[in-house]
Amino acid sequence: MLEYSYTVRAEWDAESSTWVATSEDVPGLVTGADTLEELVEKLRVLVPEMLEANGVLPADAAAKAGVKVIAERVEPSRAVA
């Protein structure tokens, strides 16, 4: 069971064609990936590392941290001829 849960917001950046993740819960977190799946896998490693590095949690607790990813992608609609 997870003792801690941290929320990460993932937003699609159409200009760079990447998912970009930031978090108010994880100090300094800014990362990206080509797919949402790749981003989630990256966050599973990066979030505990950053929590420990920033002194938010000790290493043993950071390893048990859960990551809640909230993803948003807005696309323009296309008119049907």
C-alpha positions in Angstrom: 0.0 0.0 0.0 1.2 3.5 -0.9 2.0 5.7 2.1 2.3 8.9 0.0 0.7 10.1 -3.2 1.9 13.0 -5.4 -0.1 14.6 -8.2 1.6 15.4 -11.5 0.0 17.3 -14.3 0.8 16.2 -17.9 -0.1 18.5 -20.8 0.4 17.9 -24.5 2.7 20.5 -26.1 1.6 20.5 -29.8 4.5 22.7 -30.8 7.1 20.2 -29.7 4.8 17.1 -30.0 5.6 16.0 -26.5 3.9 15.4 -23.1 5.3 17.8 -20.5 4.9 17.0 -16.8 5.0 19.5 -13.9 4.0 19.2 -10.3 3.3 21.5 -7.3 3.8 18.5 -5.1 7.3 17.6 -6.4 9.6 20.6 -6.2 11.5 21.3 -9.4 9.8 18.6 -11.5 9.7 19.4 -15.2 10.2 16.6 -17.7 8.8 15.4 -21.0 8.3 12.4 -23.2 7.0 11.5 -26.7 4.1 9.4 -25.4 2.0 9.5 -22.2 3.0 5.9 -21.5 6.7 6.8 -21.7 6.1 9.8 -19.5 4.4 7.7 -16.8 7.3 5.3 -16.8 9.8 8.1 -16.5 7.8 9.6 -13.6 7.8 6.3 -11.7 11.6 6.7 -11.4 12.0 10.5 -11.4 9.4 11.4 -8.7 10.9 9.3 -5.9 14.4 10.5 -6.9 13.4 14.1 -6.7 11.5 13.7 -3.5 14.6 12.3 -1.9 17.0 14.8 -3.5 14.9 17.8 -2.4 14.6 16.4 1.2 10.8 16.0 1.0 11.0 12.3 1.9 13.8 10.0 3.1 14.9 7.3 0.5 12.9 4.5 2.1 9.7 6.5 2.1 10.3 8.0 -1.4 10.5 4.5 -2.8 6.9 4.0 -1.7 5.5 7.2 -3.2 2.6 6.9 -5.6 2.2 9.1 -8.6 -1.2 10.4 -9.7 -0.9 11.6 -13.3 -3.6 14.0 -14.6 -3.3 14.3 -18.4 -4.8 17.0 -20.6 -4.7 17.3 -24.4 -6.8 19.8 -26.3 -7.1 19.4 -30.0 -8.9 21.7 -32.5 -12.0 20.2 -34.1 -12.0 19.6 -37.8 -15.0 20.6 -40.0 -16.4 17.8 -42.1 -17.0 18.8 -45.7 
